[in-house]
Amino acid sequence: MLLSSLDGDRRSTDRFCERSSEMSQTPQRTSSLPQLLLLAAAGFVTMLTETVPAGLLPAVGHSMGISDAATGQLLTAYAGASMIAAIPLVTLTSRLSRTGLIISTIAVVAAANLLTAASAFYPLAFAARVLGGSAAALQWALLAGFAMRLVPEERQGRALSIAMGGIPLALAIGVPLGTALGELTNWRTVFLIIAGIGVALTVLCWWLLPSIAASRSTRQPLHTTFRVPGFLVIVICAGLFQAGHMNVYTFVAPHLRDTVSTVPVSVFLLVLGLAAIVGLFITGAVIDAHLRSVTVIAMVSFTLGFIVLIAAQSTLPLLVSAVFWGIGLGSAPTIFQTACARAAGPLVDQAQSILVTVFNAGMALGSAAGGLMLARSGSTTPLVWTSGAVFVIILTALTITRKRSLPASAASFAEPSHR
């Protein structure tokens, strides 16, 4: 009995020591804001890298002696690489530190921007975009799960909105400023500046982000994720959303040029981006308690934006369409990633890798389809009509399936593994 008692005490002591060790290695919840802001900065650089060619399209095309349609495929290359690379990279890196992987992706995106700036001909720029898109694929797949592991469950939606804040900031500030800077100097300077920001951010993340290892749930078979109720609706709508958005966004400069208005591309993108920030903040404030309502409102806003854009020719209607478009755009990434994470629970990394794949498939499809329609018709009008129809379909699908595709609460979320 004495030996049994001693053995029991030893096991209790071991459990206490293990628990104490885990607590000492877990980042303090109260200090998560700076870390979430760093993740937002990473998203800023990655999204800016992805979308800034849209504002520089004519300049890049003129420099390399190619058409607008061909230049638009630089966005397709980035999105296509992200689509292909997300699932394989998440699978191959399932046992590696989440922190180290995120830092590595930022460094590779910075290198891709540097290579793009140095590109004297189209194939090299295309290859640089493929490199950057591959790194972005892994970053987007990990970012949501990483952010959610920094906070308690009841604040995960808000944490995700902060971590995703770099996306509308890139659209609101980065792309318009990049476009304006490209007009004042040249497009290569823009990519050099983005590369410099990426290098600085790599150092800051290495210094400040907590070390988070892969959890056991990241090693589950990928096919188990597809059986999660509502998951397929979420990812299909996310892919359609990106296709409809990028179909027009890639060629927004030619579209504005085809109207009778005098709205500069940089001003249109600035209004769109500022509205996206408003959409993001509203979403972050209410999404934890009202996911379904904010989803319907965001999709209605997006649909209205494209309905107005179809008929807009003068300055005011164009800016109104940018406001509606931006509000929906700022809300959408947080909405889809929150819905995906809630449905998937412990399978969040696998689910996010699939979401990233479909998301970027939509981007590639949207940019490619827009380029084909523009090349065939010589007008951007068919692009706007097509995108408007796509958003009506998304709104209808999410409204009908909202009980399954937009979970009211999160599935049981696995405890993170820290070290």
N, C-alpha and C positions, 0 to 999 in steps of 0.2 A: 504493500500500500504506500509505503514511504517512497519507493522508487517511482510508482505511478504518479504520486503527487508531485515529485520533483520533475518528472518528465512533462507533466501538464504545465507546471510553472515555467519550464524552459520554453515550451511551445508558445505560451502566452507572451513571454518576453520577446521571443523571435518575432511574433506578429506585431507587437508594439514597436519594435525596432524597424521592421519593414515599413509600417505605416508612418512612422516618424520620418524615415528616409524619403518616402514618397512625398510627404508634405513639404519637406525642406527643398525638394527638387521641383515642386510645382510653382509656376509663376504666380505671384500674388494677383488676385482678381482685381484689386483696387488700382494696380499699376498697368492695366491692360490698354488704356487709351493711347499712350505713345506707341505701343506696338501695333495697334490697329491702324494708327495713322501712317506708320511705315508700310504696312500692307497696302493702304490706300495709295501711297506714293508709288509703290511697285506697280499697282494697277494703272496709275496715271501714265507712267513711262511706257508700259506695255500697250495700253490702248492708244496712246498718242502715236507710238511707232506704227500701229496697225492702221490708223485712220488719217494721219496727216497727209498722205499722198492725195487724198480726195480734194483738199484745198489747193494742192500744188500741181494738180493734174496737167494743166496746160504747160506750165513751166518745165516740168520733168519731160513731158512728151516732146516739146520743142528742143530741149537740150539733147535728147537722144535720137531725135529725128523719127519719132513714131507717133501714131494717132492717139486720140483720147481713149478710144476703145482698147487699144493695146496697152496703154499706160495704166488703165484701170485694172488690168490683170495683175499688177503688182500687189493690189489688195487681195485679189483672188489667190495669188501664190501664198501670201501670209496665212490667209484663212484656210486654204487647202492643206498646207503643212500642219496647221493646228488640228484640222479634222483627222488627218491620217495618224498623227503622232500621239494624240492624247492617251488613248487606251493602251497601246504598247508601252509607252514611257511610264505610265502609272503602274502597269503590271511589272515591268522590269525593275522599278525602283521601290517596290512595295516594302522592302525591309530597311530602306535607308532613312536617315534623319530627314524629317519634313523641313526643318530649318535650313539645313545645308542645301537641300534641293531648291528651295525658294530663292536663296541667295544666288545659287548657280544660274537659275533662269534669268535673274536680273542682269547678271554679268554677260550672259550670252546675248540677250536683247541689246545691251549696250554695244557689244562687238558687232552685231548685225547692222546697227545704225552707222557705226563707223565705216563698215565695209560698203554700205549703200552710198554714203557721202563720197567715198573714193571711187565709185563705179563710173567708168568712162563709157561703158556700153551696156545695153539692156540685159544680156544674159547674166552678167555679174550682179547687177542690181536684183534680178529675179532670184538668183541663188542666195543672196543676202536676205531677201524676204523669206525664203523657205527656212533658212537657219533661224531667223527671229520668230517665225511662226511656230516652229517646233518647240522652242523654249517657252513661248507663250502658252502652248497647249498644256504643258506640265504645270506651269504657274497657275493657270486658271483652274486646273483640276484640284490643286492643293489649297488654294487660297481660302476657299469657303470653309473647309474643314479645319484649317489652321486657326482662322478667326473665331470660329465657334468653340474651339477648345480653350480659348483664353478667357471665357466668361461663363457664368452660370446659365442654365438652360433657359430661364425666363428672359434673358437679355440677348439670346443668340441672334434673333432677327435684327435687332438694333446694331449689334456688333457687325453683322454681315453688311448692313447698310453703310457703316463707317468704312469697313474694309473695301467696299465697292465704290466708295466716294470718289476714287481717282478716275473712274470712268466718265461721269459727267463733267468733272473738272477738266479732264483732257479735252472734252468736246467744247466746254464753255470757254476755257482760257487757252489751252494748249493749241488746238487746231486753228482757231481764229488768229492767235498771235503768230503761230507758225506760218499761216498763210500770209499775214501782213509782213512778217519778216522776210519771207521768201520773195514777196513783191519788192521790198526795199533793197534786198541784197541778192541772194540766190538760194535755190532750194537746198544746195549742199550744206550751206551754213546751218540750216534748220536741223538737218540730221546730225551734224557735228555737235550742236548744242544738246540735243536729246541724248546722244552718246555720253557726253560729259555728265549730264544729270544721272544717267544710269550708273556710271562709275562711282560717283559720290554716294549714291543710294546703296550700292553694293557694300561699301565700307560701313555705312551706318547700320545696315541690317546685320552685318557680321558682328558688330559691336553690341547692338541693343536687343535683338530678337532672342527670346528664350529658346533653349534647345528642346525641341519636341521630336521624339522618335515616332516611328510608325506604330500604330496600334495593331493588335492582332486581327481586328476586323478587316484591315486592308488586304489580308491574304485570303479572303473568302473568294470562291469562284465567281467570275464576272457574271455568269448567266443567272445567278441567284437574284441579281438586282432587277432583272426584267420581270420577275414574278411579283415585285412590290406593287400593291394596288395603286392605280392612278399614275404610275411612273411613266408609262409609255405616252399617255396624253400630255404630260408635262413636257417631255423632251421633244415630241413632235411639234407641239405648239411653239416651243422655244426655237426650233429650227425654222419653222415657217415665219416666225417673228423676225429673225435675223435676215432671212431671204427677202422679205418684204421691205425691211429697212435699208439693207445694203443695195438693193436693186435701184433705189433712187439716190441714197446718200453718196454712193461712189461717183455718181455723175451729177451731183448737185451744181457744180460749176457750169457745165454745159446747159443744164436746165435753166438756171438763172440768166444765162447769156441768151437763151432762146425767148425769154419773156420781154415785154416792153418796159419793164421796170428798170430802175437804176440802182437796185439793191446790190452792193458789193458782196462777194462770196463771204468775206471775213465778217461782215455785219450780220448776214443771215445765220452763219454758224455761231456767232456770239450769242444772238438771241436764242437760238435753239439750245445752246449749251447752258445758258443761264436758266432757262426754263427747266432743263434737265436737273439742275441743282435743286430747284424748288421741288420737282417731283421726287428726287431722292430724299430730301429732308422730310417731306410729308410722309413718304413711305416708311422711312426709318422710325418715325414717331409712332406710327399706328400699326405696323405690319405684324408685330407679335400678337396683338389681340384681334386684328381685323384683316387677315390675309385675303379672304374672299372678296370683301368690299373693295379694297385697294386695287386688287387685280382687275375687277370689272371697270372701275373708274379709269385706270391706266390704259386699258385696251380701248375704251370708248374715246379717250383723249387722242390716242394714236390714230384711230379710225377717222375722227373728225379732222385731224390735221391733214390727212391725205385727201379727204373730200374737199376741203378748202383749197389745197394745193392744186387739185385738178383744174379748177376754174381760175385760180389766181393769176393775174397778169400785172397788176399794179402793186405798189410798195406795201400798202396796209394789209391786203389779204395775204401776201406772201409772209409778212412778219407774224400775222395771226396764225398761219399754218405752222410756222416755226415754233410758236409757243405751245400749241397743242402737241405737235410732234415731240418737242423737247420734254414736256411733262411725262408723256408716256415712255420716252426713252430713258429718262432718269430713274423711273420706277421699275422698269422691266427686268434688268439683271438681278436686282435684289428679290423681286417677286419669284422669278423662275428658280433661282438658287435656294431660296428659303423653302419653296414648295418641294423642291427636289430633296433637300436635306431633311425636311420633316417626314417625307414619305419613306426615305431610305434608312433613317436612323443610323445604326452602327455601320451601314454600308455606304456611308457618305462619300468616301474617296472614290470608290468604284462608280457610284452614281454620278458624281461630278465629272469623272473622266468621260462617261457616256454623254452627259449633258454638253461638255465642252466639244466633243466630237460632232454632235448633232448641231450645236450652236454654230460651229465653224463651217460645217457642211452647208448650213443655211447661208452663211456669209459668202462662201465660195460660189454657191448656186446663185445667190442674188447678184453678186458682182458680174459673174459670167453671163447670166441671163440678161442683165441690163446692158452689158457690152454687145451681146448679139442683137438685141432689139434695137439698140442705138445704131449699130452698124447697118442693120437691114432697113430701118425706117428713116434714119437720118434725123429723128426727132426723139425727145425725151418724154413726150406725152404718153405713149403706150406704157412706159415704165411706171408712171404715176398711177394710171388706171389699174395696172396689174397689182401693184402694192396695195392700193385701196381695197381691192377684192380680197386679197390675202388676209388683211386685218379684220375684215368682216367675218371671215371663216374662223379665225382664232377666237374672236370675241364670242361667237356662237358656241364653239366647242368647249371653251372654258366655263361658260355660263351653264351649259347643259350638264357637264360632268363635275361641277365644282365640289361636290361632297367627297369625291374620290381623288381628284387631281389637285385640290387645294385643301390639304388636311388642316383641321381646326387646331390641332396640337401636334407636337413632335412625337415621333416614335422614340422608343428608349434609345438614348444616345450613349455610345460606349465611352467609358472613361478614357481620357488620353493617356498615352504613355510618355512620361517626361524623363529626362535624364540630365 
